[in-house]
Amino acid sequence: MDHMLYIAADGASQIQRAQAVNANNLANVSTTGFKAQFEALRALPVYGPGYASRVHSQSEISGVDQSPGALMATGRSLDIAVDGTGWIAIQAADGSEAYTRAGDLRVSATGILETGTGRPVLGDGGPISVPDAQELEVAADGTVSVLPTGQAPATLAVVGRIKLVNIDPGNLEKGEDGLLR
């Protein structure tokens, strides 16, 4: 059988993979904090007997879109946005530190500050725990303050500071879970 058929099948497989990445990018265009992946195809020479003009194609992810998304005013005190190139540090499912720009925060039933997808938001000492309070506020520098239940408005208490990091975009890789590491 001609090896050209295998090369053609390999090329079709790589195109299908690239289309899957593009479809994922389009499907998540309105997802809060989503970062699109860039897909590239490249030609690799086929070594061995046969014509020197035969090449394999290889699909590879060449990067992640680092441009900031559009800001939307929501009126929620826990919806935040990172100004500039920073990232919000969160805890991934495996316990490692990961990064996102999704600022749709909430407080879980157990009192942990987390993202809209349920990932704990990290502070300088680990996940930020929020006590029962009548009001919660996040300052521009990431400081999380609460107004304890039954207290006067002037008694804001600082409970933590969201860990904001600046990382060289060339050092970031997008994981299967959509988080950057």
Sine and cosine of phi, psi and omega as CSV:
sin_phi,cos_phi,sin_psi,cos_psi,sin_omega,cos_omega
0.00,0.00,0.60,-0.80,-0.04,-1.00
-0.94,0.33,0.74,-0.67,0.00,-1.00
-0.92,0.39,-0.28,0.96,0.01,-1.00
-0.88,0.48,-0.55,0.84,0.03,-1.00
-0.89,0.45,-0.64,0.77,0.03,-1.00
-0.91,0.40,-0.63,0.78,0.02,-1.00
-0.91,0.41,-0.66,0.75,0.03,-1.00
-0.91,0.41,-0.66,0.75,0.02,-1.00
-0.91,0.42,-0.64,0.77,0.04,-1.00
-0.89,0.45,-0.68,0.74,0.03,-1.00
-0.88,0.47,-0.67,0.74,0.03,-1.00
-0.90,0.43,-0.62,0.79,0.03,-1.00
-0.90,0.44,-0.65,0.76,0.00,-1.00
-0.94,0.35,-0.60,0.80,0.07,-1.00
-0.91,0.42,-0.64,0.77,0.03,-1.00
-0.89,0.46,-0.64,0.76,0.03,-1.00
-0.90,0.43,-0.68,0.73,0.02,-1.00
-0.89,0.45,-0.63,0.78,0.04,-1.00
-0.91,0.41,-0.57,0.82,0.04,-1.00
-0.90,0.43,-0.64,0.76,0.04,-1.00
-0.91,0.41,-0.70,0.72,0.03,-1.00
-0.90,0.44,-0.64,0.76,0.03,-1.00
-0.90,0.43,-0.64,0.77,0.05,-1.00
-0.90,0.44,-0.66,0.75,0.04,-1.00
-0.87,0.49,-0.69,0.73,0.00,-1.00
-0.94,0.35,-0.62,0.78,-0.02,-1.00
-0.92,0.39,-0.45,0.89,-0.06,-1.00
-0.96,-0.28,0.29,0.96,-0.07,-1.00
-0.86,0.50,-0.49,0.87,0.00,-1.00
-0.97,-0.25,0.17,0.99,0.04,-1.00
-0.97,0.23,0.76,-0.65,-0.03,-1.00
-0.86,0.51,0.81,-0.59,0.07,-1.00
0.97,0.25,0.11,0.99,-0.03,-1.00
-0.93,0.36,0.67,-0.75,0.06,-1.00
-0.88,-0.47,0.87,-0.50,-0.04,-1.00
-0.94,0.34,0.49,-0.87,0.08,-1.00
-0.99,-0.16,0.56,-0.83,0.09,-1.00
-0.99,-0.16,0.75,-0.66,-0.03,-1.00
-0.92,-0.39,0.67,-0.75,0.02,-1.00
-0.71,-0.70,0.55,-0.83,0.09,-1.00
-0.94,-0.34,0.63,-0.78,0.07,-1.00
-0.68,-0.73,0.43,-0.90,-0.03,-1.00
-0.99,-0.13,0.71,-0.70,0.05,-1.00
-0.86,-0.51,0.69,-0.72,-0.02,-1.00
-0.92,0.38,0.52,-0.85,0.08,-1.00
-0.99,-0.11,0.87,-0.50,-0.01,-1.00
-1.00,-0.05,0.47,-0.88,0.02,-1.00
0.92,-0.40,-0.22,-0.97,-0.04,-1.00
-0.93,0.35,0.52,-0.86,0.02,-1.00
0.80,-0.60,-0.11,-0.99,-0.03,-1.00
-0.97,0.24,0.63,-0.77,-0.01,-1.00
-0.94,0.34,-0.24,0.97,-0.02,-1.00
-0.99,0.12,-0.10,1.00,-0.01,-1.00
-0.97,0.23,0.71,-0.70,0.00,-1.00
-0.67,-0.74,0.50,-0.86,0.18,-0.98
-1.00,-0.05,0.46,-0.89,0.13,-0.99
-0.95,-0.30,0.52,-0.86,0.03,-1.00
-0.70,-0.71,0.78,-0.62,0.04,-1.00
-1.00,-0.06,0.72,-0.69,0.03,-1.00
-0.57,-0.82,0.51,-0.86,0.05,-1.00
-0.99,0.16,0.87,-0.50,-0.09,-1.00
-0.99,-0.13,-0.03,1.00,0.04,-1.00
0.35,-0.93,-0.03,-1.00,-0.01,-1.00
-0.82,-0.58,0.66,-0.75,0.02,-1.00
-0.90,0.44,0.87,-0.48,-0.04,-1.00
-0.99,-0.15,0.02,1.00,-0.05,-1.00
-0.95,0.33,0.59,-0.81,0.01,-1.00
-0.94,0.33,0.54,-0.84,0.04,-1.00
-0.99,0.14,0.09,-1.00,0.02,-1.00
-0.95,0.30,0.63,-0.78,0.06,-1.00
-1.00,0.00,0.66,-0.75,0.01,-1.00
-0.79,-0.61,0.76,-0.65,0.08,-1.00
-0.98,0.18,0.83,-0.56,-0.04,-1.00
-0.94,-0.35,-0.37,0.93,-0.04,-1.00
0.99,0.11,-0.07,1.00,0.05,-1.00
-1.00,0.06,0.71,-0.70,-0.02,-1.00
-0.94,0.34,-0.32,0.95,0.00,-1.00
-0.99,-0.14,0.06,1.00,0.11,-0.99
-1.00,0.00,0.90,-0.43,-0.04,-1.00
-0.85,-0.52,0.29,-0.96,0.07,-1.00
-0.68,-0.74,0.61,-0.79,0.03,-1.00
-1.00,0.06,0.81,-0.59,0.02,-1.00
-1.00,0.03,0.86,-0.51,0.02,-1.00
0.99,-0.13,-0.64,-0.77,-0.15,-0.99
-0.97,-0.24,0.15,0.99,-0.07,-1.00
-0.97,0.26,0.13,-0.99,-0.01,-1.00
-0.70,-0.71,0.49,-0.87,0.08,-1.00
-1.00,-0.03,0.80,-0.61,0.02,-1.00
-0.99,0.12,0.77,-0.64,0.02,-1.00
-0.73,-0.68,0.20,-0.98,0.03,-1.00
-0.99,-0.14,0.85,-0.53,0.02,-1.00
-0.97,0.26,0.16,-0.99,-0.03,-1.00
-0.87,0.50,-0.51,0.86,0.00,-1.00
-1.00,0.05,0.08,1.00,0.02,-1.00
1.00,-0.02,-0.13,0.99,-0.01,-1.00
-0.98,0.18,0.21,-0.98,0.03,-1.00
-1.00,0.06,0.73,-0.68,0.04,-1.00
-0.72,-0.69,0.10,-0.99,-0.10,-0.99
-0.74,-0.68,0.57,-0.82,0.02,-1.00
-0.54,-0.84,0.26,-0.96,0.15,-0.99
-0.90,-0.43,0.11,0.99,0.04,-1.00
-0.96,0.29,0.91,-0.42,-0.07,-1.00
-0.96,-0.29,0.40,0.92,0.05,-1.00
-1.00,0.07,0.99,0.13,-0.11,-0.99
-1.00,0.03,0.35,-0.94,0.06,-1.00
-0.42,-0.91,0.22,-0.98,0.07,-1.00
-0.95,-0.32,0.79,-0.61,-0.03,-1.00
-0.96,0.28,0.15,-0.99,0.02,-1.00
-0.89,0.46,-0.41,0.91,0.02,-1.00
-1.00,-0.03,0.05,1.00,0.06,-1.00
1.00,0.05,0.32,0.95,0.02,-1.00
-0.99,-0.15,0.74,-0.68,0.08,-1.00
-0.96,0.29,0.81,-0.59,-0.06,-1.00
-0.63,-0.78,0.23,-0.97,0.04,-1.00
-0.98,0.22,0.13,-0.99,0.03,-1.00
-0.88,0.47,-0.36,0.93,0.03,-1.00
-1.00,-0.07,0.06,1.00,0.07,-1.00
1.00,-0.01,0.18,0.98,0.03,-1.00
-1.00,0.05,0.78,-0.63,0.00,-1.00
-0.88,0.47,0.69,-0.72,0.05,-1.00
-1.00,0.10,0.74,-0.67,-0.05,-1.00
-1.00,-0.02,0.60,-0.80,0.16,-0.99
-0.94,-0.33,-0.26,-0.96,0.00,-1.00
-0.92,0.39,-0.45,0.89,-0.03,-1.00
-0.91,-0.40,0.34,0.94,-0.02,-1.00
0.88,-0.47,-0.30,-0.95,0.00,-1.00
-0.86,0.51,0.60,-0.80,-0.03,-1.00
-1.00,0.08,0.85,-0.53,0.03,-1.00
-0.99,-0.15,0.76,-0.65,-0.05,-1.00
-0.91,-0.41,0.86,-0.51,0.04,-1.00
-0.96,0.29,0.24,-0.97,0.04,-1.00
-0.87,0.49,0.80,-0.60,-0.07,-1.00
-0.52,-0.85,0.34,-0.94,0.03,-1.00
-1.00,0.04,-0.27,0.96,0.02,-1.00
-0.48,-0.88,0.59,-0.81,0.02,-1.00
-0.77,-0.64,0.68,-0.73,-0.06,-1.00
-0.68,-0.74,0.65,-0.76,0.08,-1.00
-0.90,-0.44,0.86,-0.51,-0.01,-1.00
-0.99,0.17,0.18,-0.98,-0.03,-1.00
-0.88,0.48,-0.47,0.88,0.01,-1.00
-1.00,0.01,0.07,1.00,0.02,-1.00
1.00,-0.07,0.05,1.00,0.02,-1.00
-0.94,0.33,0.78,-0.63,0.00,-1.00
-0.98,-0.22,0.85,-0.52,0.00,-1.00
-0.84,-0.55,0.49,-0.87,0.04,-1.00
-0.78,-0.62,0.46,-0.89,0.17,-0.99
-0.97,-0.23,0.96,-0.27,-0.05,-1.00
-0.84,0.55,0.53,-0.85,-0.02,-1.00
-0.85,0.52,0.78,-0.63,0.04,-1.00
0.99,0.14,0.12,0.99,-0.02,-1.00
-0.99,-0.16,0.30,-0.95,0.04,-1.00
-0.95,0.32,0.45,-0.89,-0.03,-1.00
-0.85,0.52,-0.36,0.93,-0.02,-1.00
-0.99,0.11,0.05,1.00,-0.07,-1.00
-0.96,-0.28,0.74,0.68,0.06,-1.00
-0.92,0.40,0.68,-0.73,0.02,-1.00
-0.88,-0.47,0.76,-0.66,0.04,-1.00
-0.98,0.18,0.80,-0.60,0.00,-1.00
-0.95,-0.32,-0.18,0.98,0.02,-1.00
0.24,-0.97,0.00,-1.00,0.04,-1.00
-0.68,-0.73,0.80,-0.60,0.01,-1.00
-0.89,0.46,0.75,-0.67,0.01,-1.00
-0.97,0.24,0.94,-0.35,0.05,-1.00
-0.96,-0.28,0.76,-0.65,-0.06,-1.00
-0.82,-0.57,0.52,-0.86,0.14,-0.99
-0.91,-0.42,0.90,-0.44,-0.05,-1.00
-0.84,-0.55,0.60,-0.80,0.08,-1.00
-0.86,0.51,0.85,-0.53,-0.05,-1.00
-0.83,0.56,-0.45,0.89,0.02,-1.00
-0.94,0.35,-0.30,0.95,-0.01,-1.00
-1.00,-0.09,-0.02,1.00,-0.03,-1.00
-1.00,-0.08,0.67,-0.75,0.10,-0.99
-0.79,-0.61,0.64,-0.77,0.00,-1.00
-1.00,0.03,0.78,-0.62,0.01,-1.00
-1.00,0.06,0.10,-1.00,0.01,-1.00
-0.89,0.45,-0.41,0.91,0.00,-1.00
-1.00,0.09,0.03,1.00,0.02,-1.00
1.00,0.04,-0.07,1.00,0.01,-1.00
-1.00,-0.02,0.46,-0.89,0.01,-1.00
-0.99,-0.13,0.55,-0.83,0.00,-1.00
-0.70,-0.71,0.00,0.00,0.00,0.00
